[in-house]
Amino acid sequence: MASIYWLIPLTLVILTVAIVIFFWAVKDGQYDDLDAEASKILFDDDDH
């Protein structure tokens, strides 16, 4: 029972950090054009 007193705040901190990172990624444009990155590997013309 004593561990629940530090597990709940720890979970809330991790959840808050995850939400902040998600909104930062959306604001930064990480999810703007998902199809271009998916098809870039198919139509890449690099001669390596």
N, C-alpha and C positions, 0 to 999 in steps of 0.2 A: 504493500500500500504506500510505502514511503517513496517508492520509485515513481509513482504516478504524479507526485508533486513536482518532479523535475521533467518528466516526459511530456506533460501537457504544454508547459511553456516552451520547451524545446521544439515541439511540433509546431506551435504557433509561430515561432521565430523562423523555422525552415519554410513554412507555408508563406509567410510574409516575404521572405527573400525570393522565393520562387515566383510569386505574383509580381514583385517589383522587376525581376529580370524579364519576365514575359512581357510586361507593358513596355519596358525599355526596348526590347527587341522589336515589338510592333511599331513603336514610335521611330525607331532607327531604320525601318523599312526592310526588315529581314523577311517578311512574308508578302512583299508586294508582287513579285513575279516568280511564282514557283515553277511555272511551266518552262521558262527559259533555261533555268539551271538543269531541269530534268532532261531537256532535249539537247543541251549543249554537248554532252558527251557523245551523242549519236551523230552529230553533224560537225564534229571537230576536224579541222583540216590541217592540224599540225603534223609535220613529217618527222617524227622522232624515231 
